Amino acid sequence: MSGETSELRLAVALLEYSEIFRDAFDPPRYLRRLTDHCVDLLGALGAGVLLARPYCPTPASHRSEQQEDVRELVASDSPASPAHDTLQTGRAVAPVKLGAATTAARWPAFTAIARRRGIVYAYAVPLREADDLVGALAVFQAEPSACKGEFAIAQVLADAATTGLHNHRVHARYQDLTEQLGAALASRVRIEQAKGMLAERWATAPDAAFMALRRYARSNRLPLDQVAHAVIRRTLPDGRVRPDPS
């Protein structure tokens, strides 16, 4: 892989993390793409995400013959591992050789499982949203990577993915708020229209018509907007809503 090709593929991967303003946005699939990029760009045997909270129901892992192996290595109920250390401390775990005695002592069960799966090197970087630790990205390799700066690239990919998740959450929140405000405005317009229709029909003040609408809605345990809509569509008999006799 040439340097130019590596840079281009990295740029494409980072651009993909900006495509979060779609109705079909799927966080598990989004995180799975993160691990796919780690495998494709870094030459890793596999990669997985361990989440601090449920953005998605299961850890994301690379779609390959090593998928179940990776899932086992990053599962939340598995033994201590680089990803678990990153979740606990919020700091990255630099690439380590799993055959070393110190590594076996640090993560004995994890190291044994990884070695049986042909994994020789492992590291983890945090998925961080401002001061909030979202999760950890773990990368597993069968041999030293030929990719220069792989550790830094993994952190760049993790940062870009986390920023995308954050932006999508903010966008979705504002979209919900916009829809709520739009619905409230439409409801107010219907109520004003119904109030005006009744005021004209009864030759009374708009406030008196509104009081009649509200009184009918309360006595029948109906939303005021629903009563107003029925008045506008003339599906509510004239005798049901009456002006105050006084």
For each residue, the residues with C-beta under 8 A, 3 or more apart:
1: 5 6 146
2: 5 6
3: 6 7
4: 7 8
5: 1 2 8 9
6: 1 2 3 9 10 41 147
7: 3 4 10 11
8: 4 5 11 12
9: 5 6 12 13 40 41
10: 6 7 13 14 41 153 156
11: 7 8 14 15
12: 8 9 15 16
13: 9 10 16 17 37 40 41 157 160
14: 10 11 17 18 156 157 160
15: 11 12 18 19
16: 12 13 19 33 37
17: 13 14 20 160 161 163 164
18: 14 15 164
19: 15 16 22
20: 17 25 30 164 165 167 168 171
21: 25 168 171
22: 19 25
23:
24:
25: 20 21 22 30 168
26: 29 30
27: 30 31 55 56 165 168
28: 31 32 55 56 57 58 60
29: 26 32 33
30: 20 25 26 27 33 34 161 164 165
31: 27 28 34 35 49 55 56 60 161
32: 28 29 35 36 60 61 62 63
33: 16 29 30 36 37
34: 30 31 37 38 47 49 60 137 157 158 161
35: 31 32 38 39 46 47 48 49 60 61 62 70 137
36: 32 33 39 40 47 62 63
37: 13 16 33 34 40 41 157
38: 34 35 41 42 44 47 62 137 139 154 157
39: 35 36 42 43 44 45 46 47 62 64
40: 9 13 36 37
41: 6 9 10 13 37 38 147 153 157
42: 38 39 47 139 141 145 147 150 153 154
43: 39 141 145 146 147 150
44: 38 39 47 62 139 140 141 145
45: 39 66 118 119 140 141 142
46: 35 39 61 62 64 66 67 69 70 73 119 139 140
47: 34 35 36 38 39 42 44 61 62 70 137 138 139 140
48: 35 59 60 61 62 70 71 73 74 83 137 138 140
49: 31 34 35 59 60 61 74 127 135 136 137 138
50: 59 74 75 76 83 84 87 135 136 138
51: 54 55 56 59 76 134 135
52: 87 133 134 135 136
53: 134
54: 51 57
55: 27 28 31 51 134 135 165
56: 27 28 31 51 60
57: 28 54
58: 28 71
59: 48 49 50 51 71 74 75 76
60: 28 31 32 34 35 48 49 56
61: 32 35 46 47 48 49 67 70 71 74
62: 32 35 36 38 39 44 46 47 48 66 67 70
63: 32 36 67
64: 39 46 67
65:
66: 45 46 62 69 70 117 140
67: 46 61 62 63 64 70 71
68: 71 72
69: 46 66 72 73 117 119
70: 35 46 47 48 61 62 66 67 73 74 140
71: 48 58 59 61 67 68 74 75
72: 68 69 75 78 113
73: 46 48 69 70 78 81 110 113 114 117 119 138 140
74: 48 49 50 59 61 70 71 78 81 83 138
75: 50 59 71 72 78
76: 50 51 59
77:
78: 72 73 74 75 81 109 110 113
79: 107 108 109 110 113
80: 84 85 106 107 109 110
81: 73 74 78 84 85 107 110 122 124 138
82: 85 86 93 96 107 110 122 123 124 136 138
83: 48 50 74 86 87 124 136 137 138
84: 50 80 81 87 88 136
85: 80 81 82 88 89 93 124
86: 82 83 89 90 91 92 93 124 125 126 136 138
87: 50 52 83 84 90 126 133 135 136
88: 84 85
89: 85 86
90: 86 87 126 128 133
91: 86 126
92: 86 123 124 125 126 151 155
93: 82 85 86 96 122 123 124 125
94: 123 151
95: 121 122 123 141 150 151
96: 82 93 100 103 121 122 123
97: 100 103 120 121
98: 103 104 111 114 115 119 120 121 122
99: 103 104 115 120
100: 96 97 103 104
101: 104 105
102: 105 106
103: 96 97 98 99 100 106 107 111
104: 98 99 100 101 107 108 111 112
105: 101 102 108
106: 80 102 103 111
107: 79 80 81 82 103 104 110 111
108: 79 104 105 111 112
109: 78 79 80 112 113
110: 73 78 79 80 81 82 107 113 114
111: 98 103 104 106 107 108 114 115
112: 104 108 109 115 116
113: 72 73 78 79 109 110 116 117
114: 73 98 110 111 117 119 122 140
115: 98 99 111 112 118 119 120
116: 112 113
117: 66 69 73 113 114 140
118: 45 115 142
119: 45 46 69 73 98 114 115 122 140 141 142
120: 97 98 99 115 141 142 143
121: 95 96 97 98 140 141 142 143 144 145
122: 81 82 93 95 96 98 114 119 138 139 140 141
123: 82 92 93 94 95 96 138 139 151 154
124: 81 82 83 85 86 92 93 136 137 138 139
125: 86 92 93 136 137 139 151 154 155 158
126: 86 87 90 91 92 133 135 136 137 158
127: 49 133 134 135 136 137 158 161 162
128: 90 131 132 133 134 158 159 162
129: 132 133 134 162 163 165 166
130: 166
131: 128
132: 128 129
133: 52 87 90 126 127 128 129
134: 51 52 53 55 127 128 129 162 165
135: 49 50 51 52 55 87 126 127
136: 49 50 52 82 83 84 86 87 124 125 126 127
137: 34 35 38 47 48 49 83 124 125 126 127 154 157 158
138: 47 48 49 50 73 74 81 82 83 86 122 123 124
139: 38 42 44 46 47 122 123 124 125 150 154
140: 44 45 46 47 48 66 70 73 114 117 119 121 122
141: 42 43 44 45 95 119 120 121 122 144 145
142: 45 118 119 120 121
143: 120 121
144: 121 141
145: 42 43 44 121 141 150
146: 1 43
147: 6 41 42 43 150 153
148:
149: 152 153
150: 42 43 95 139 145 147 153 154
151: 92 94 95 123 125 154 155
152: 149 155 156
153: 10 41 42 147 149 150 156 157
154: 38 42 123 125 137 139 150 151 157 158
155: 92 125 151 152 158 159
156: 10 14 152 153 159 160
157: 13 14 34 37 38 41 137 153 154 160 161
158: 34 125 126 127 128 137 154 155 161 162
159: 128 155 156 162 163
160: 13 14 17 156 157 163 164
161: 17 30 31 34 127 157 158 164 165
162: 127 128 129 134 158 159 165 166
163: 17 129 159 160 166 167
164: 17 18 20 30 160 161 167 168
165: 20 27 30 55 129 134 161 162 168 169
166: 129 130 162 163 169 170
167: 20 163 164 170 171
168: 20 21 25 27 164 165 171 172
169: 165 166 172 173
170: 166 167 173 174
171: 20 21 167 168 174 175
172: 168 169 175 176
173: 169 170 176 177
174: 170 171 177 178
175: 171 172 178 179
176: 172 173 179 180
177: 173 174 180 181
178: 174 175 181 182
179: 175 176 182 183
180: 176 177 183 184
181: 177 178 184 185
182: 178 179 185 186
183: 179 180 186 187
184: 180 181 187 188
185: 181 182 188 189
186: 182 183 189 190
187: 183 184 190 191 224 225 228
188: 184 185 191 192
189: 185 186 192 193
190: 186 187 193 194 225 228 229 232
191: 187 188 194 195 210 213 224 225 228
192: 188 189 195 196
193: 189 190 196 197 228 232
194: 190 191 197 198 209 213 227 228 229 231 232
195: 191 192 198 199 206 209 210 213 228
196: 192 193 199 200 206 209
197: 193 194 200 201 231 232
198: 194 195 201 202 204 209 212 213 231 241 243
199: 195 196 202 203 204 205 206 208 209
200: 196 197 203
201: 197 198 238
202: 198 199 208 209 243
203: 199 200
204: 198 199 208 209 243
205: 199 208 209
206: 195 196 199 209 210
207: 210 211
208: 199 202 204 205 211 212 243 244
209: 194 195 196 198 199 202 204 205 206 212 213 243
210: 191 195 206 207 213 214
211: 207 208 214 215 244
212: 198 208 209 215 216 241 242 243 244
213: 191 194 195 198 209 210 216 217 224 227 228 231 241
214: 210 211 217 218 224
215: 211 212 218 219 244
216: 212 213 219 220 222 227 240 241
217: 213 214 220 222 223 224 226 227
218: 214 215 221
219: 215 216
220: 216 217 227
221: 218
222: 216 217 226 227
223: 217 226 227
224: 187 191 213 214 217 227 228
225: 187 190 191 228 229
226: 217 222 223 229 230
227: 194 213 216 217 220 222 223 224 230 231 236 241
228: 187 190 191 193 194 195 213 224 225 231 232
229: 190 194 225 226 232 233
230: 226 227 233 235 236
231: 194 197 198 213 227 228 234 236 241
232: 190 193 194 197 228 229
233: 229 230
234: 231
235: 230
236: 227 230 231 240 241
237: 240
238: 201 241
239: 242
240: 216 236 237
241: 198 212 213 216 227 231 236 238
242: 212 239 245
243: 198 202 204 208 209 212
244: 208 211 212 215
245: 242
246:
